[in-house]
């Protein structure tokens, strides 16, 4: 063989190799297309699943935001109701205190007037006794008031408690 760049090839063997390549390449191309189509189908399915998951997450987020808003609104409304009730209770309590103070003030005035009347009556009785004793020539004894009223006297089982409150046996 001469030293040149030209090569001698068996024509029949080369044509057989080309025919084999033509037959093998379309099968490989078809397999590659099937793999490519399967990959695209998997990608499309994954994309659909991702969109479904995102839609569900958005719905759940919207629901949670709505629920939180409702919860916050209910909490605020509850706080306002409690505040209003406390304000109303304070007004009622102040009204009751004012009424009680008025009643007690009136009672104090009535008791004071009654006490003055009693003291005037006792004074008049002492004057009469002194005048009667003087007219009779007797030495007049000053009027001695009865011992202070003891509501528990005669009831040993109901002795007066030290606090001045009613005994526990009273209803």
SERO-4910 file (N, C-alpha, C, O; in steps of 0.05 Angstrom, whole numbers):
BEGIN
 pado doro    nc1    nc2    nc3   cac1   cac2   cac3    cc1    cc2    cc3    oc1    oc2    oc3
  Unk    A     16    -24      0      0      0      0     17     25      0     38     28     13
  Unk    A      7     43    -16     23     67    -17     17     85      6     -3     82     20
  Unk    A     35    103     11     32    121     35     17    146     26     29    166     19
  Unk    A     -9    144     26    -26    166     18    -49    168     37    -52    151     55
  Unk    A    -64    189     34    -87    192     52   -111    176     43   -131    174     58
  Unk    A   -110    165     22   -133    149     11   -133    122     24   -112    110     29
  Unk    A   -157    112     29   -160     86     42   -179     70     24   -197     80     12
  Unk    A   -173     45     23   -191     28      8   -210     14     28   -201      4     49
  Unk    A   -236     16     21   -256      4     39   -272    -16     22   -277    -12     -2
  Unk    A   -279    -37     35   -296    -57     22   -323    -45     19   -337    -39     39
  Unk    A   -332    -42     -6   -357    -28    -11   -381    -43      0   -397    -30     13
  Unk    A   -383    -68     -2   -406    -84      8   -407    -82     39   -429    -80     50
  Unk    A   -384    -84     51   -384    -83     80   -393    -55     90   -407    -53    110
  Unk    A   -385    -34     76   -392     -7     84   -422     -2     80   -435     10     96
  Unk    A   -433    -13     57   -462    -10     52   -478    -25     73   -499    -16     81
  Unk    A   -469    -48     80   -483    -64    101   -483    -49    128   -503    -49    142
  Unk    A   -460    -36    134   -459    -20    159   -478      3    157   -491     10    177
  Unk    A   -480     16    135   -498     39    132   -527     30    134   -543     43    147
  Unk    A   -534      7    122   -561     -4    124   -568    -11    154   -590     -6    163
  Unk    A   -549    -22    168   -553    -29    196   -558     -3    212   -575     -2    230
  Unk    A   -542     17    206   -545     43    220   -573     55    214   -586     65    232
  Unk    A   -581     54    188   -608     65    182   -630     50    197   -649     63    206
  Unk    A   -627     25    200   -648      9    215   -646     15    245   -667     16    258
  Unk    A   -623     18    256   -619     21    285   -626     49    293   -637     53    315
  Unk    A   -619     69    277   -624     97    285   -654    103    288   -661    115    308
  Unk    A   -672     96    270   -700    102    274   -711     90    299   -728    103    313
  Unk    A   -703     66    307   -713     54    332   -704     70    356   -719     74    374
  Unk    A   -679     78    356   -668     95    377   -682    122    378   -687    133    399
  Unk    A   -687    133    354   -700    159    353   -729    156    364   -738    173    379
  Unk    A   -743    135    356   -770    130    367   -769    127    397   -786    137    411
  Unk    A   -750    112    407   -747    108    436   -742    135    450   -753    140    471
  Unk    A   -725    151    438   -719    177    449   -744    195    449   -749    210    468
  Unk    A   -759    193    427   -784    209    426   -804    200    447   -816    216    460
  Unk    A   -806    173    451   -824    163    472   -815    172    499   -831    181    516
  Unk    A   -790    171    504   -779    180    530   -784    210    534   -792    219    555
  Unk    A   -780    225    513   -785    254    513   -814    260    518   -821    277    535
  Unk    A   -832    245    504   -861    249    508   -869    241    537   -885    255    550
  Unk    A   -858    220    547   -864    211    574   -854    232    594   -868    238    613
  Unk    A   -831    243    589   -821    265    607   -839    289    606   -844    301    627
  Unk    A   -848    296    582   -866    319    580   -892    314    594   -903    332    607
  Unk    A   -903    289    591   -928    282    605   -924    283    636   -941    293    650
  Unk    A   -901    274    646   -896    275    674   -893    304    683   -903    312    705
  Unk    A   -880    321    667   -877    349    674   -904    363    674   -910    378    693
  Unk    A   -921    357    654   -948    369    653   -964    360    678   -978    376    690
  Unk    A   -963    334    684   -977    324    708   -967    338    733   -983    345    751
  Unk    A   -941    341    736   -930    354    759   -938    383    760   -944    394    782
  Unk    A   -939    396    737   -948    424    736   -977    427    745   -984    445    760
  Unk    A   -994    409    735  -1023    409    744  -1025    404    774  -1041    418    787
  Unk    A  -1010    385    784  -1010    379    813  -1000    404    829  -1012    410    850
  Unk    A   -980    417    819   -969    441    832   -991    463    832   -995    477    853
  Unk    A  -1004    467    810  -1025    487    808  -1048    480    827  -1060    498    840
  Unk    A  -1055    454    829  -1077    446    847  -1068    451    876  -1084    461    892
  Unk    A  -1043    445    883  -1034    449    911  -1033    479    917  -1041    487    939
  Unk    A  -1025    496    898  -1024    525    902  -1052    535    906  -1057    552    924
  Unk    A  -1071    526    890  -1099    535    892  -1110    527    920  -1124    543    933
  Unk    A  -1105    502    928  -1114    494    955  -1102    510    977  -1115    518    996
  Unk    A  -1076    516    974  -1062    532    994  -1074    560    995  -1077    572   1017
  Unk    A  -1080    572    972  -1092    598    971  -1119    598    984  -1126    617    999
  Unk    A  -1135    578    978  -1162    575    990  -1159    573   1020  -1174    586   1035
  Unk    A  -1141    556   1029  -1137    552   1058  -1128    578   1071  -1136    585   1093
  Unk    A  -1110    592   1058  -1100    617   1069  -1122    637   1071  -1125    652   1091
  Unk    A  -1139    639   1050  -1162    658   1050  -1181    650   1073  -1191    668   1087
  Unk    A  -1186    625   1076  -1204    615   1098  -1193    623   1125  -1207    633   1142
  Unk    A  -1166    618   1128  -1154    624   1154  -1154    654   1160  -1159    663   1182
  Unk    A  -1150    670   1139  -1150    699   1142  -1179    707   1150  -1182    724   1167
  Unk    A  -1198    696   1136  -1227    702   1143  -1233    694   1171  -1246    709   1186
  Unk    A  -1225    670   1178  -1230    660   1206  -1217    677   1226  -1228    684   1247
  Unk    A  -1192    685   1221  -1178    702   1239  -1192    729   1242  -1194    740   1264
  Unk    A  -1201    740   1219  -1216    765   1220  -1241    762   1236  -1248    780   1252
  Unk    A  -1255    740   1232  -1280    736   1248  -1273    733   1278  -1287    743   1295
  Unk    A  -1252    718   1283  -1244    715   1311  -1236    741   1324  -1244    748   1346
  Unk    A  -1221    757   1309  -1213    783   1319  -1237    801   1323  -1239    816   1343
  Unk    A  -1256    800   1304  -1280    817   1306  -1296    808   1330  -1307    824   1345
  Unk    A  -1299    781   1334  -1314    771   1357  -1300    778   1383  -1314    785   1403
  Unk    A  -1274    777   1384  -1259    785   1408  -1263    814   1414  -1268    822   1437
  Unk    A  -1262    831   1394  -1266    860   1397  -1295    865   1407  -1299    881   1425
  Unk    A  -1314    851   1395  -1342    856   1403  -1346    846   1432  -1359    860   1447
  Unk    A  -1334    824   1439  -1335    815   1467  -1323    834   1486  -1334    839   1508
  Unk    A  -1300    845   1478  -1287    865   1496  -1305    890   1499  -1307    901   1521
  Unk    A  -1318    898   1477  -1335    922   1479  -1360    916   1496  -1368    933   1511
  Unk    A  -1370    892   1494  -1393    884   1511  -1386    884   1540  -1400    895   1557
  Unk    A  -1363    873   1546  -1353    872   1574  -1349    900   1585  -1357    907   1607
  Unk    A  -1336    917   1568  -1331    945   1576  -1357    960   1580  -1360    975   1600
  Unk    A  -1376    955   1563  -1402    969   1566  -1417    959   1591  -1428    975   1606
  Unk    A  -1415    933   1596  -1428    922   1620  -1415    933   1645  -1428    939   1665
  Unk    A  -1388    935   1645  -1374    946   1668  -1382    975   1672  -1385    984   1695
  Unk    A  -1384    991   1650  -1392   1019   1652  -1421   1021   1664  -1426   1037   1681
  Unk    A  -1438   1003   1653  -1466   1003   1663  -1467    995   1692  -1482   1007   1708
  Unk    A  -1451    976   1700  -1451    967   1728  -1441    989   1746  -1451    993   1768
  Unk    A  -1421   1005   1737  -1411   1027   1752  -1432   1048   1756  -1436   1060   1777
  Unk    A  -1448   1053   1734  -1469   1073   1736  -1490   1063   1756  -1500   1079   1773
  Unk    A  -1498   1038   1754  -1518   1027   1772  -1508   1027   1801  -1522   1034   1819
  Unk    A  -1482   1019   1804  -1470   1019   1831  -1470   1048   1843  -1477   1052   1866
  Unk    A  -1462   1067   1826  -1462   1095   1836  -1490   1104   1843  -1495   1118   1863
  Unk    A  -1510   1097   1826  -1537   1104   1832  -1547   1091   1858  -1560   1104   1874
  Unk    A  -1540   1066   1862  -1548   1052   1886  -1534   1065   1910  -1547   1069   1931
  Unk    A  -1509   1072   1907  -1494   1086   1929  -1507   1113   1936  -1511   1120   1959
  Unk    A  -1514   1128   1914  -1527   1154   1919  -1554   1150   1933  -1561   1165   1951
  Unk    A  -1570   1130   1924  -1596   1125   1936  -1592   1117   1966  -1606   1127   1983
  Unk    A  -1573   1099   1971  -1568   1090   1998  -1559   1114   2016  -1567   1116   2039
  Unk    A  -1541   1131   2004  -1532   1154   2020  -1556   1172   2026  -1558   1183   2048
  Unk    A  -1574   1176   2007  -1597   1193   2011  -1615   1182   2033  -1625   1196   2050
  Unk    A  -1620   1155   2030  -1638   1142   2050  -1625   1143   2078  -1639   1149   2097
  Unk    A  -1599   1138   2079  -1586   1138   2105  -1585   1167   2117  -1588   1171   2141
  Unk    A  -1581   1187   2099  -1581   1215   2108  -1609   1222   2119  -1611   1235   2140
  Unk    A  -1630   1214   2105  -1657   1219   2115  -1662   1205   2141  -1675   1216   2159
  Unk    A  -1653   1180   2142  -1657   1164   2167  -1642   1178   2190  -1653   1179   2212
  Unk    A  -1618   1187   2185  -1602   1201   2206  -1617   1226   2215  -1618   1232   2239
  Unk    A  -1628   1241   2196  -1643   1265   2203  -1668   1258   2220  -1673   1271   2240
  Unk    A  -1682   1237   2212  -1705   1228   2227  -1698   1219   2255  -1711   1226   2275
  Unk    A  -1676   1203   2257  -1667   1193   2283  -1658   1217   2301  -1664   1217   2325
  Unk    A  -1645   1236   2289  -1636   1260   2304  -1660   1275   2315  -1661   1284   2338
  Unk    A  -1680   1279   2297  -1704   1293   2306  -1718   1277   2328  -1728   1289   2348
  Unk    A  -1719   1251   2325  -1732   1234   2345  -1716   1236   2371  -1728   1238   2392
  Unk    A  -1690   1235   2370  -1674   1237   2394  -1678   1264   2408  -1679   1265   2432
  Unk    A  -1679   1286   2392  -1684   1312   2405  -1712   1312   2418  -1715   1324   2440
  Unk    A  -1731   1300   2405  -1758   1299   2417  -1758   1283   2443  -1770   1291   2462
  Unk    A  -1743   1261   2443  -1741   1245   2467  -1727   1260   2489  -1736   1260   2512
  Unk    A  -1706   1274   2482  -1691   1290   2502  -1709   1312   2513  -1708   1317   2537
  Unk    A  -1725   1325   2496  -1743   1346   2506  -1764   1334   2525  -1771   1345   2545
  Unk    A  -1774   1310   2516  -1794   1297   2533  -1783   1289   2560  -1796   1292   2581
  Unk    A  -1758   1279   2561  -1745   1271   2586  -1741   1296   2603  -1746   1296   2627
  Unk    A  -1733   1318   2590  -1729   1343   2604  -1755   1353   2616  -1755   1362   2639
  Unk    A  -1777   1352   2601  -1803   1361   2611  -1811   1343   2635  -1822   1353   2655
  Unk    A  -1807   1317   2633  -1814   1299   2655  -1798   1305   2680  -1809   1305   2702
  Unk    A  -1772   1311   2677  -1756   1318   2700  -1766   1344   2712  -1766   1346   2737
  Unk    A  -1773   1363   2696  -1783   1388   2706  -1809   1383   2722  -1813   1394   2744
  Unk    A  -1827   1367   2711  -1853   1361   2725  -1847   1347   2751  -1859   1353   2772
  Unk    A  -1829   1327   2750  -1823   1313   2775  -1811   1331   2796  -1818   1330   2819
  Unk    A  -1793   1349   2786  -1781   1367   2805  -1802   1386   2816  -1801   1393   2840
  Unk    A  -1820   1396   2799  -1841   1414   2809  -1860   1400   2828  -1868   1411   2848
  Unk    A  -1867   1375   2821  -1885   1360   2838  -1871   1354   2865  -1884   1355   2886
  Unk    A  -1846   1347   2864  -1832   1340   2889  -1829   1366   2906  -1831   1365   2930
  Unk    A  -1823   1388   2893  -1820   1413   2907  -1847   1421   2920  -1847   1431   2942
  Unk    A  -1869   1417   2906  -1896   1424   2916  -1903   1405   2940  -1916   1414   2958
  Unk    A  -1893   1381   2939  -1899   1362   2960  -1879   1364   2983  -1882   1351   3003
  Unk    A  -1858   1379   2979  -1838   1383   2999  -1819   1359   2999  -1806   1354   3020
  Unk    A  -1816   1345   2978  -1798   1322   2977  -1772   1330   2962  -1771   1349   2947
  Unk    A  -1753   1314   2968  -1727   1318   2953  -1730   1303   2927  -1733   1278   2927
  Unk    A  -1729   1317   2905  -1733   1304   2878  -1708   1289   2871  -1685   1299   2872
  Unk    A  -1712   1264   2862  -1691   1247   2852  -1688   1253   2822  -1708   1253   2807
  Unk    A  -1665   1257   2813  -1662   1261   2784  -1671   1235   2769  -1668   1213   2779
  Unk    A  -1681   1240   2745  -1690   1218   2729  -1666   1202   2719  -1647   1212   2709
  Unk    A  -1668   1175   2724  -1647   1158   2714  -1658   1142   2690  -1678   1129   2692
  Unk    A  -1644   1144   2668  -1653   1130   2644  -1650   1100   2649  -1633   1091   2664
  Unk    A  -1667   1086   2635  -1664   1056   2636  -1637   1048   2625  -1625   1063   2609
  Unk    A  -1628   1026   2635  -1602   1017   2623  -1606   1014   2592  -1628   1010   2582
  Unk    A  -1585   1017   2578  -1587   1017   2549  -1600    991   2541  -1597    970   2553
  Unk    A  -1616    993   2519  -1631    970   2509  -1612    948   2501  -1593    952   2486
  Unk    A  -1617    924   2512  -1600    901   2506  -1617    881   2491  -1633    866   2503
  Unk    A  -1616    879   2465  -1633    862   2449  -1629    833   2455  -1647    816   2449
  Unk    A  -1607    825   2467  -1602    797   2472  -1607    789   2500  -1603    765   2508
  Unk    A  -1617    807   2517  -1621    801   2545  -1643    779   2547  -1663    780   2534
  Unk    A  -1638    760   2564  -1657    738   2569  -1653    715   2549  -1668    696   2551
  Unk    A  -1635    717   2532  -1630    696   2513  -1601    687   2515  -1585    695   2498
  Unk    A  -1595    671   2535  -1566    664   2539  -1554    650   2515  -1530    652   2510
  Unk    A  -1570    635   2501  -1558    620   2478  -1552    639   2455  -1537    631   2437
  Unk    A  -1563    663   2456  -1558    682   2434  -1543    707   2445  -1553    729   2441
  Unk    A  -1521    702   2457  -1506    725   2468  -1497    743   2446  -1492    734   2423
  Unk    A  -1496    769   2452  -1488    789   2432  -1459    784   2424  -1441    783   2441
  Unk    A  -1454    781   2398  -1427    778   2389  -1411    803   2392  -1422    825   2393
  Unk    A  -1385    801   2393  -1368    824   2398  -1369    843   2374  -1363    867   2378
  Unk    A  -1376    834   2350  -1376    851   2327  -1401    868   2325  -1402    888   2310
  Unk    A  -1421    862   2340  -1446    877   2339  -1465    866   2318  -1487    876   2314
  Unk    A  -1457    845   2304  -1474    833   2284  -1494    815   2297  -1491    807   2320
  Unk    A  -1514    808   2282  -1535    790   2293  -1523    763   2298  -1504    755   2284
  Unk    A  -1533    749   2318  -1522    722   2324  -1527    704   2301  -1545    708   2285
  Unk    A  -1511    683   2300  -1513    665   2277  -1538    649   2277  -1547    640   2256
  Unk    A  -1552    647   2300  -1577    632   2302  -1600    647   2291  -1622    635   2287
  Unk    A  -1598    673   2286  -1620    690   2276  -1623    687   2246  -1603    683   2233
  Unk    A  -1647    689   2236  -1651    687   2207  -1663    713   2198  -1668    716   2174
***
